[in-house]
């Protein structure tokens, strides 16, 4: 039975017993907080051929948002861009609690949502799930490489929004406690939800999953759904239901438990041997029935214990099995000693000139039963000397070395490996590396490739604020001249080399930043030259056109009109050149300040009054307020006047009739003053706020009278403010924009 267990021959029987126990236990209720929006055959027939355009998903999110669900999770992979991505992303942002899915393709590369959707999602969850031989998925890893399983992420969002839900140990597999048939899950057709035929309270405060249930898509079996099969979306619905109800399956099946059963069976065989066959069969059948009933009772308490192995042991265990196993172990020990001797003696580095290794394999005075042990002790002594030499060499290396077998058990590691990984000889390296240093699936895949003679790429990871390179390579033992066939032995090992590459990565990052900065500067230069040339040519073009029209004008009125255009374009060209020159002087630090004390209480209203006529003409309300206790400011009046003139002029330009323009000044804590210009009727988007102080950046849609401009005004304001040792920022909300200037009371 032990051999059958190792070979996996009992697994189909164990899977069958699992399904039978679930069938005997009966169906349970799915958690009513889990709702499925099913992309079923009816939805596919009524909308369009699947896969659909993503506008449908955006529409269904908007419908669900009105119902206020706790979270919406998509059991769909949006890894390729489409024309509707922006619409879907906006719908996701409006909802604010949408979880997207990711998976891996056949080559192990991640299939992640397109960037715009990934950024709009509150989180992402993986869809990794490995079905067993019978097609039923019984467990999944909750923790993937970068994120949790989709059902776990949805539950986690629900926990943050509604009530805390404790997650199990993320490092352990999550065993699914299938509630019942997937048809009993609360679910609605996608097209019915889209067309508003489902009441909103059906989704209120629920965990809503959206996935495909149509025939032929992502088929999957459950203990209650095998003919016909169901689809993969129900897997994560079951995970969410288990987590919400706290009734995931607890599995008590580990090597220690199996070993106890194996050790008890020989004693049971001896006990049974004193009875006749009929009683032996009755005792075996009774013990098997008791075990099955116990397993069924425990399953009602969400605990699963194996059935096939214990029942099989009760049926198949005999005294001959125990005797044969002991003889087999003795035979293997003798062969193992001979193999190790022949494989390693030629490579030992501390051999004496008169030493004859083969002599120790000849018959000696020791009893034959312990002769193999004596040979093994002699070999261990010589190997110890070689190991000491190798350890001294490995300690002087600047890399971490770990030697292990293909099952992950460490049999050698140097001091750096112990310091970086915290690993010791005898540990299983997989438990140390996974998942922080190595993804679990990638670890098993790399070992599988190495054992088949294929090379793998060097991995680079970030851990403990350092960068490391991980090189995993095959460590093949030197084959000895065999005296017999040892094909049952695994003659392959693995060597993991870890190198600290933090300095190299830092150099690479610095070089990359420098290249990016040079590219940015080059692009800014090109954009500046292109924009300046365009802005300078535009007035000249208009002037040439006005001159041409003057030549053919038939009346004084037309000539006056074209002369006005010519004068306007000349002023525009002059203003553009002056602004460019002023900006150039400011950037080169050639602008000399003429500092003087300035009484803002008197000076600021005079500046505002110069715009009173213009504001009244446009039916705008212009006001100015200065705190009475405001001290005099030691600064340059000419630069400050130009700053405020530009800001008030822009406010008049973009404020609609009946709008309000307010200029305000007050003292801040410390030796600083604040001057703000606020106007209503226009709102500056966050995207425009980031770029509004850049050269030539304008928001034409906000210019209600299409008065135009060079796009240099606010750039000049920004630099003049900095030149006065001040700061300027823009705030905009509720159809209002406010530019806030902070200046020191005394320029230093």
LINVENDA-V626043 format. One record per residue. N is the residue number from 1. RES is the residue in three letters. PHI is phi in degrees with one decimal (* if undefined). PSI is psi as a letter, one per 20 degrees, with the letter a starting at -180 (* if undefined). Layout:
# LINVENDA-V626043
n = <N/N>
res = <RES/RES>
phi = <PHI/PHI>
psi = <PSI/PSI>
This chain:
# LINVENDA-V626043
n = <1/2/3/4/5/6/7/8/9/10/11/12/13/14/15/16/17/18/19/20/21/22/23/24/25/26/27/28/29/30/31/32/33/34/35/36/37/38/39/40/41/42/43/44/45/46/47/48/49/50/51/52/53/54/55/56/57/58/59/60/61/62/63/64/65/66/67/68/69/70/71/72/73/74/75/76/77/78/79/80/81/82/83/84/85/86/87/88/89/90/91/92/93/94/95/96/97/98/99/100/101/102/103/104/105/106/107/108/109/110/111/112/113/114/115/116/117/118/119/120/121/122/123/124/125/126/127/128/129/130/131/132/133/134/135/136/137/138/139/140/141/142/143/144/145/146/147/148/149/150/151/152/153/154/155/156/157/158/159/160/161/162/163/164/165/166/167/168/169/170/171/172/173/174/175/176/177/178/179/180/181/182/183/184/185/186/187/188/189/190/191/192/193/194/195/196/197/198/199/200/201/202/203/204/205/206/207/208/209/210/211/212/213/214/215/216/217/218/219/220/221/222/223/224/225/226/227/228/229/230/231/232/233/234/235/236/237/238/239/240/241/242/243/244/245/246/247/248/249/250/251/252/253/254/255/256/257/258/259/260/261/262/263/264/265/266/267/268/269/270/271/272/273/274/275/276/277/278/279/280/281/282/283/284/285/286/287/288/289/290/291/292/293/294/295/296/297/298/299/300/301/302/303/304/305/306/307/308/309/310/311/312/313/314/315/316/317/318/319/320/321/322/323/324/325/326/327/328/329/330/331/332/333/334/335/336/337/338/339/340/341/342/343/344/345/346/347/348/349/350/351/352/353/354/355/356/357/358/359/360/361/362/363/364/365/366/367/368/369/370/371/372/373/374/375/376/377/378/379/380/381/382/383/384/385/386/387/388/389/390/391/392/393/394/395/396/397/398/399/400/401/402/403/404/405/406/407/408/409/410/411/412/413/414/415/416/417/418/419/420/421/422/423/424/425/426/427/428/429/430/431/432/433/434/435/436/437/438/439/440/441/442/443/444/445/446/447/448/449/450/451/452/453/454/455/456/457/458/459/460/461/462/463/464/465/466/467/468/469/470/471/472/473/474/475/476/477/478/479/480/481/482/483/484/485/486/487/488/489/490/491/492/493/494/495/496/497/498/499/500/501/502/503/504/505/506/507/508/509/510/511/512/513/514/515/516/517/518/519/520/521/522/523/524/525/526/527/528/529/530/531/532/533/534/535/536/537/538/539/540/541/542/543/544/545/546/547/548/549/550/551/552/553/554/555/556/557/558/559/560/561/562/563/564/565/566/567/568/569/570/571/572/573/574/575/576/577/578/579/580/581/582/583/584/585/586/587/588/589/590/591/592/593/594/595/596/597/598/599/600/601/602/603/604/605/606/607/608/609/610/611/612/613/614/615/616/617/618/619/620/621/622/623/624/625/626/627/628/629/630/631/632/633/634/635/636/637/638/639/640/641/642/643/644/645/646/647/648/649/650/651/652/653/654/655/656/657/658/659/660/661/662/663/664/665/666/667/668/669/670/671/672/673/674/675/676/677/678/679/680/681/682/683/684/685/686/687/688/689/690/691/692/693/694/695/696/697/698/699/700/701/702/703/704/705/706/707/708/709/710/711/712/713/714/715/716/717/718/719/720/721/722/723/724/725/726/727/728/729/730/731/732/733/734/735/736/737/738/739/740/741/742/743/744/745/746/747/748>
res = <UNK/UNK/UNK/UNK/UNK/UNK/UNK/UNK/UNK/UNK/UNK/UNK/UNK/UNK/UNK/UNK/UNK/UNK/UNK/UNK/UNK/UNK/UNK/UNK/UNK/UNK/UNK/UNK/UNK/UNK/UNK/UNK/UNK/UNK/UNK/UNK/UNK/UNK/UNK/UNK/UNK/UNK/UNK/UNK/UNK/UNK/UNK/UNK/UNK/UNK/UNK/UNK/UNK/UNK/UNK/UNK/UNK/UNK/UNK/UNK/UNK/UNK/UNK/UNK/UNK/UNK/UNK/UNK/UNK/UNK/UNK/UNK/UNK/UNK/UNK/UNK/UNK/UNK/UNK/UNK/UNK/UNK/UNK/UNK/UNK/UNK/UNK/UNK/UNK/UNK/UNK/UNK/UNK/UNK/UNK/UNK/UNK/UNK/UNK/UNK/UNK/UNK/UNK/UNK/UNK/UNK/UNK/UNK/UNK/UNK/UNK/UNK/UNK/UNK/UNK/UNK/UNK/UNK/UNK/UNK/UNK/UNK/UNK/UNK/UNK/UNK/UNK/UNK/UNK/UNK/UNK/UNK/UNK/UNK/UNK/UNK/UNK/UNK/UNK/UNK/UNK/UNK/UNK/UNK/UNK/UNK/UNK/UNK/UNK/UNK/UNK/UNK/UNK/UNK/UNK/UNK/UNK/UNK/UNK/UNK/UNK/UNK/UNK/UNK/UNK/UNK/UNK/UNK/UNK/UNK/UNK/UNK/UNK/UNK/UNK/UNK/UNK/UNK/UNK/UNK/UNK/UNK/UNK/UNK/UNK/UNK/UNK/UNK/UNK/UNK/UNK/UNK/UNK/UNK/UNK/UNK/UNK/UNK/UNK/UNK/UNK/UNK/UNK/UNK/UNK/UNK/UNK/UNK/UNK/UNK/UNK/UNK/UNK/UNK/UNK/UNK/UNK/UNK/UNK/UNK/UNK/UNK/UNK/UNK/UNK/UNK/UNK/UNK/UNK/UNK/UNK/UNK/UNK/UNK/UNK/UNK/UNK/UNK/UNK/UNK/UNK/UNK/UNK/UNK/UNK/UNK/UNK/UNK/UNK/UNK/UNK/UNK/UNK/UNK/UNK/UNK/UNK/UNK/UNK/UNK/UNK/UNK/UNK/UNK/UNK/UNK/UNK/UNK/UNK/UNK/UNK/UNK/UNK/UNK/UNK/UNK/UNK/UNK/UNK/UNK/UNK/UNK/UNK/UNK/UNK/UNK/UNK/UNK/UNK/UNK/UNK/UNK/UNK/UNK/UNK/UNK/UNK/UNK/UNK/UNK/UNK/UNK/UNK/UNK/UNK/UNK/UNK/UNK/UNK/UNK/UNK/UNK/UNK/UNK/UNK/UNK/UNK/UNK/UNK/UNK/UNK/UNK/UNK/UNK/UNK/UNK/UNK/UNK/UNK/UNK/UNK/UNK/UNK/UNK/UNK/UNK/UNK/UNK/UNK/UNK/UNK/UNK/UNK/UNK/UNK/UNK/UNK/UNK/UNK/UNK/UNK/UNK/UNK/UNK/UNK/UNK/UNK/UNK/UNK/UNK/UNK/UNK/UNK/UNK/UNK/UNK/UNK/UNK/UNK/UNK/UNK/UNK/UNK/UNK/UNK/UNK/UNK/UNK/UNK/UNK/UNK/UNK/UNK/UNK/UNK/UNK/UNK/UNK/UNK/UNK/UNK/UNK/UNK/UNK/UNK/UNK/UNK/UNK/UNK/UNK/UNK/UNK/UNK/UNK/UNK/UNK/UNK/UNK/UNK/UNK/UNK/UNK/UNK/UNK/UNK/UNK/UNK/UNK/UNK/UNK/UNK/UNK/UNK/UNK/UNK/UNK/UNK/UNK/UNK/UNK/UNK/UNK/UNK/UNK/UNK/UNK/UNK/UNK/UNK/UNK/UNK/UNK/UNK/UNK/UNK/UNK/UNK/UNK/UNK/UNK/UNK/UNK/UNK/UNK/UNK/UNK/UNK/UNK/UNK/UNK/UNK/UNK/UNK/UNK/UNK/UNK/UNK/UNK/UNK/UNK/UNK/UNK/UNK/UNK/UNK/UNK/UNK/UNK/UNK/UNK/UNK/UNK/UNK/UNK/UNK/UNK/UNK/UNK/UNK/UNK/UNK/UNK/UNK/UNK/UNK/UNK/UNK/UNK/UNK/UNK/UNK/UNK/UNK/UNK/UNK/UNK/UNK/UNK/UNK/UNK/UNK/UNK/UNK/UNK/UNK/UNK/UNK/UNK/UNK/UNK/UNK/UNK/UNK/UNK/UNK/UNK/UNK/UNK/UNK/UNK/UNK/UNK/UNK/UNK/UNK/UNK/UNK/UNK/UNK/UNK/UNK/UNK/UNK/UNK/UNK/UNK/UNK/UNK/UNK/UNK/UNK/UNK/UNK/UNK/UNK/UNK/UNK/UNK/UNK/UNK/UNK/UNK/UNK/UNK/UNK/UNK/UNK/UNK/UNK/UNK/UNK/UNK/UNK/UNK/UNK/UNK/UNK/UNK/UNK/UNK/UNK/UNK/UNK/UNK/UNK/UNK/UNK/UNK/UNK/UNK/UNK/UNK/UNK/UNK/UNK/UNK/UNK/UNK/UNK/UNK/UNK/UNK/UNK/UNK/UNK/UNK/UNK/UNK/UNK/UNK/UNK/UNK/UNK/UNK/UNK/UNK/UNK/UNK/UNK/UNK/UNK/UNK/UNK/UNK/UNK/UNK/UNK/UNK/UNK/UNK/UNK/UNK/UNK/UNK/UNK/UNK/UNK/UNK/UNK/UNK/UNK/UNK/UNK/UNK/UNK/UNK/UNK/UNK/UNK/UNK/UNK/UNK/UNK/UNK/UNK/UNK/UNK/UNK/UNK/UNK/UNK/UNK/UNK/UNK/UNK/UNK/UNK/UNK/UNK/UNK/UNK/UNK/UNK/UNK/UNK/UNK/UNK/UNK/UNK/UNK/UNK/UNK/UNK/UNK/UNK/UNK/UNK/UNK/UNK/UNK/UNK/UNK/UNK/UNK/UNK/UNK/UNK/UNK/UNK/UNK/UNK/UNK/UNK/UNK/UNK/UNK/UNK/UNK/UNK/UNK/UNK/UNK/UNK/UNK/UNK/UNK/UNK/UNK/UNK/UNK/UNK/UNK/UNK/UNK/UNK/UNK/UNK/UNK/UNK/UNK/UNK/UNK/UNK/UNK/UNK/UNK/UNK/UNK/UNK/UNK/UNK/UNK/UNK/UNK/UNK/UNK/UNK/UNK>
phi = <*/-61.7/-64.4/-64.0/-66.0/-62.6/-75.1/79.9/-70.3/-83.7/-62.2/-57.9/-67.8/-65.4/-66.2/-64.7/-65.3/-59.3/-64.3/-65.9/-64.0/-65.4/-66.1/-69.4/-67.1/91.9/-85.4/-117.4/-84.7/-71.5/-64.2/-72.1/-86.2/-105.5/-128.6/-111.8/-97.8/-93.0/-85.7/-92.9/-60.8/-64.8/-66.2/-65.3/-68.8/-87.2/-94.3/-168.8/-62.5/-82.5/-77.2/-87.5/-68.3/-75.8/-64.7/-64.7/-68.2/-62.7/-66.0/-69.7/-64.4/-63.2/-64.3/-67.4/-58.0/-64.6/-85.9/58.8/-73.9/-71.2/-159.7/-120.3/-121.3/-97.3/-92.7/-137.9/-104.0/-108.0/-91.9/-117.9/-71.4/-145.6/-69.5/-97.2/-61.8/-63.4/-63.8/-65.7/-63.4/-63.9/-64.0/-64.5/-67.9/-64.3/-75.6/84.7/-139.3/-110.7/-108.3/-102.8/-108.5/-140.1/-148.6/-131.7/-84.1/-65.2/-92.3/90.4/-81.7/-70.8/-108.4/-104.9/-61.1/-58.5/-53.1/-64.5/-77.5/-64.8/-71.3/-81.6/-78.6/-72.5/-168.9/-125.0/-134.0/-85.9/-112.2/-70.2/-160.3/-105.3/-69.8/-78.5/-59.7/-90.2/87.8/-96.4/-89.8/-106.3/-150.8/-139.9/-80.7/-64.6/-99.4/-90.4/-65.7/-120.5/-152.3/-85.4/-64.8/-57.3/-62.3/-69.9/-63.9/-60.2/-65.6/-64.5/-63.9/-59.3/-62.9/-74.5/-87.1/-108.8/-139.1/-61.9/-121.2/-77.8/-90.5/-73.3/-62.1/-72.1/-81.4/-103.5/-61.4/-99.3/-88.2/-86.2/-99.4/-60.7/-68.9/173.5/-62.8/-66.2/-68.6/-86.8/-71.7/-66.4/-148.7/-136.2/-68.3/-56.6/-67.9/-67.1/-64.9/-61.9/-90.8/75.2/-91.4/-110.7/-62.8/-63.5/-68.9/-68.1/-114.7/-64.1/61.0/-104.2/-92.3/-101.4/-106.8/-117.7/-160.0/-87.4/-123.9/-65.7/-63.8/88.4/-106.8/48.6/-66.8/-155.0/-108.6/-130.6/-59.2/-111.8/-135.2/-126.8/-142.9/-82.2/-77.5/-112.1/-123.4/-69.0/-63.7/-70.4/-60.5/-78.7/-65.5/-66.6/-61.4/-63.0/-63.6/-62.1/-67.3/-66.8/-88.3/64.9/-125.8/-63.4/-77.2/-100.3/-107.1/-110.6/-154.8/-139.3/-58.3/-64.4/-63.9/-65.3/-63.5/-62.3/-62.2/-63.7/-74.1/-77.6/-64.5/-59.3/-64.0/-65.1/-64.3/-64.1/-63.5/-71.8/-66.1/-84.9/-107.2/-77.2/-59.8/-61.4/-69.3/-57.7/-64.2/-64.7/-64.3/-62.6/-65.1/-64.3/-62.5/-64.1/-64.6/-61.0/-64.3/-65.1/-63.6/-61.6/-62.3/-67.5/-63.3/-65.0/-64.4/-63.5/-98.6/67.1/-123.3/-118.8/-119.8/-67.2/-118.5/-62.0/-65.5/-61.0/-64.6/-64.4/-65.5/-61.4/-82.5/-100.7/-70.6/-141.6/-63.7/-63.3/-63.1/-63.8/-65.5/-64.2/-64.6/-65.8/-62.4/-64.1/-63.9/-64.6/-66.7/-65.0/-62.4/-62.6/-67.2/-64.3/-61.0/-62.8/-65.1/-63.6/-62.2/-70.4/-79.3/-110.8/-58.3/-63.4/-97.6/-66.4/-94.9/-112.3/-77.9/-86.1/-60.3/-96.7/-82.7/-119.6/-60.3/-62.5/-63.6/-74.0/-91.6/-82.2/-56.0/-131.4/-77.4/-70.3/-57.5/-62.0/-69.1/-112.9/-61.3/-64.1/-67.4/-62.3/-59.5/-65.1/-66.0/-61.8/-64.6/-62.1/-62.8/-69.3/-64.3/-62.1/-62.5/-63.7/-64.3/-62.4/-62.8/-65.7/-65.1/-62.5/-67.4/-65.8/-67.6/-85.1/-81.4/-96.2/-122.3/-91.5/-120.0/-136.0/-106.9/-150.3/-87.6/-68.6/-89.8/97.3/-79.5/-80.5/-119.4/-159.3/-156.5/-89.3/-63.6/-64.0/-63.2/-65.7/-72.3/-77.4/-100.3/70.4/-98.2/-130.0/-62.4/100.6/-74.8/-92.8/-65.7/-60.2/-65.9/-88.9/-79.3/-90.5/-103.6/-71.8/-100.3/-148.4/-66.3/-59.6/-66.2/-68.5/-60.8/-67.5/-67.0/-64.5/-63.2/-62.4/-68.6/-63.8/-66.9/-106.3/81.6/-98.0/-88.5/-124.4/-79.3/-73.9/-95.5/-121.0/-132.2/-108.8/-152.8/53.8/62.5/-133.5/-106.4/-131.6/-108.9/-115.5/-114.5/-108.7/-137.6/-76.7/-117.3/-89.2/-76.7/-71.3/-78.4/-87.8/-76.1/-77.5/-98.8/-156.0/-89.8/-117.1/-64.4/-74.4/-93.8/-87.8/-101.9/-125.4/-134.8/-129.4/-122.9/-105.3/-111.8/-116.7/-123.7/-79.6/-113.4/-59.8/-63.0/-64.2/-65.9/-65.0/-61.3/-63.7/-65.1/-63.0/-63.5/-64.1/-62.5/-64.4/-63.9/-63.6/-65.6/-63.6/-64.5/-64.0/-63.5/-62.5/-67.0/-61.9/-63.0/-62.5/-64.0/-64.3/-62.4/-64.7/-69.5/-61.4/-62.5/-68.4/-66.0/-73.2/-74.7/-60.6/-61.7/-63.1/-61.8/-66.4/-65.5/-61.9/-65.5/-64.3/-63.1/-61.8/-71.1/-61.8/-64.1/-111.2/-65.3/-102.0/-140.2/-64.5/-63.3/-66.6/-63.7/-63.1/-63.6/-72.4/-65.3/-64.1/-62.1/-61.5/-64.9/-62.3/-70.4/-64.2/-61.9/-62.3/-64.4/-62.9/-62.0/-63.0/-66.8/-62.6/-62.0/-63.0/-65.6/-63.7/-61.4/-63.7/-63.9/-65.2/-68.8/-89.2/73.2/-98.8/-84.8/-88.4/-85.2/-109.7/-80.3/-160.1/-76.1/-130.4/-90.9/-64.9/-61.6/-95.7/-71.7/-65.8/-59.9/-63.8/-64.4/-69.0/-61.4/-67.1/-102.6/-63.1/-63.7/-62.1/-66.1/-65.0/-60.8/-95.3/59.4/-107.1/-96.4/-109.3/-137.8/-139.1/-136.6/-127.1/-60.4/-69.1/-93.7/-73.6/-75.9/-69.0/-109.3/-93.0/-156.5/-101.9/-66.1/-61.6/-68.6/-65.9/-63.8/-65.8/-61.3/-68.9/-60.4/-64.6/-68.3/-68.4/-61.3/-63.9/-62.3/-63.9/-66.8/-103.8/-89.4/-75.7/-55.6/70.4/-79.0/-118.9/-121.2/-128.7/-109.7/-137.7/-138.6/-154.0/-91.4/-99.5/-62.9/87.7/-90.7/-140.4/-124.2/-120.2/-126.5/-126.2/-122.2/-123.1/-134.1/-102.7/92.6/-145.0/-130.3/-99.0/-67.4/-56.2/-64.9/-71.6/-61.7/-67.7/-107.1/-66.2/-94.8/-83.7/-62.4/66.0/-87.1/-133.6/-118.3/-57.9/-67.1/-88.0/-86.2/-65.6/-100.4/50.2/-83.2/73.3/160.4/-86.1/79.9/-105.6/-58.8/-70.5/-62.6/-67.9/-59.9/-59.2/-74.8/-64.7/-62.7/-62.6/-65.0/-89.6/65.8/-113.9/-132.0/-137.8/-142.6/-120.7/-127.0/-150.3/-165.2/52.7/55.3/-150.1/-129.6/-137.9/-103.6/-115.4/-111.8/-117.8/-126.5/-73.6/-64.4/-129.1/-68.4/-115.7>
psi = <h/g/g/h/g/g/i/j/h/i/g/h/h/h/h/g/h/g/h/g/g/h/h/h/h/r/q/r/p/q/p/i/i/p/p/p/o/p/n/a/h/g/g/h/h/h/f/r/p/q/q/r/q/i/h/h/h/g/g/h/g/h/g/h/h/h/i/l/q/h/q/p/p/p/l/q/o/m/i/q/q/r/i/j/g/g/g/h/g/g/h/g/h/h/g/i/l/p/p/r/q/q/a/q/a/h/i/j/q/q/n/q/q/q/g/h/h/h/h/i/q/h/r/q/q/q/k/p/p/o/q/a/h/j/i/p/o/h/q/q/o/g/o/b/g/i/r/r/q/g/h/h/g/g/h/g/g/h/h/h/g/f/q/p/p/p/q/a/o/i/i/q/q/o/p/p/n/p/g/a/q/i/i/i/p/o/q/q/q/g/h/g/g/h/j/k/j/p/q/h/i/h/i/p/k/r/o/p/p/o/r/p/j/q/p/j/p/l/q/q/q/r/h/i/n/h/n/r/r/a/r/i/h/h/g/h/g/h/g/g/g/g/h/h/i/k/k/q/p/p/p/n/o/r/h/g/g/g/h/g/g/h/h/h/g/g/h/h/g/g/g/h/i/i/q/r/g/g/h/g/g/g/g/g/g/g/g/g/g/g/g/g/g/g/h/g/g/h/h/h/j/k/p/p/q/q/g/g/g/g/h/h/g/h/g/i/p/r/h/h/g/g/g/h/g/g/g/g/h/g/g/h/g/g/h/g/g/g/g/h/g/h/h/h/g/h/i/p/i/l/q/q/h/j/p/n/h/h/h/i/i/r/p/a/i/q/q/h/h/j/h/h/h/g/g/h/g/g/g/h/g/h/h/g/g/h/h/g/g/h/h/h/g/h/h/i/q/j/q/p/p/p/p/r/r/i/i/j/p/p/i/p/q/a/h/h/g/h/g/g/h/k/q/q/p/i/r/o/h/h/h/g/h/p/j/h/h/p/q/g/h/h/g/h/g/g/g/g/g/g/i/j/j/q/q/r/q/p/q/p/q/p/p/l/k/q/p/q/p/o/o/p/r/p/n/p/q/p/p/r/o/q/i/a/p/l/i/i/q/o/k/q/r/q/p/p/p/p/p/o/k/g/g/g/h/g/g/g/g/g/g/g/g/g/g/h/g/g/g/g/g/g/g/h/g/g/g/g/g/g/g/g/h/g/h/h/h/g/h/g/g/h/g/g/g/h/g/g/h/h/h/j/q/i/r/h/g/g/g/h/g/h/h/g/g/g/g/g/h/g/g/g/g/g/g/g/g/g/g/g/g/g/g/g/g/g/h/i/k/j/o/p/q/n/q/r/p/p/n/h/h/g/g/g/h/h/g/h/h/i/j/g/g/g/g/h/h/j/k/q/o/p/q/p/p/p/q/h/k/p/r/q/p/o/a/o/h/g/g/h/g/h/g/h/g/g/g/h/g/h/g/h/h/i/p/r/q/j/r/p/p/p/p/q/p/r/q/r/p/a/m/q/q/p/p/q/o/p/q/r/i/q/p/p/q/h/g/h/h/h/i/h/j/q/p/j/p/r/n/h/i/i/n/h/j/l/i/a/r/i/j/i/g/h/g/h/g/g/h/g/g/h/h/j/k/a/q/p/r/p/q/p/q/l/l/q/q/p/p/p/p/p/q/q/h/p/p/*>
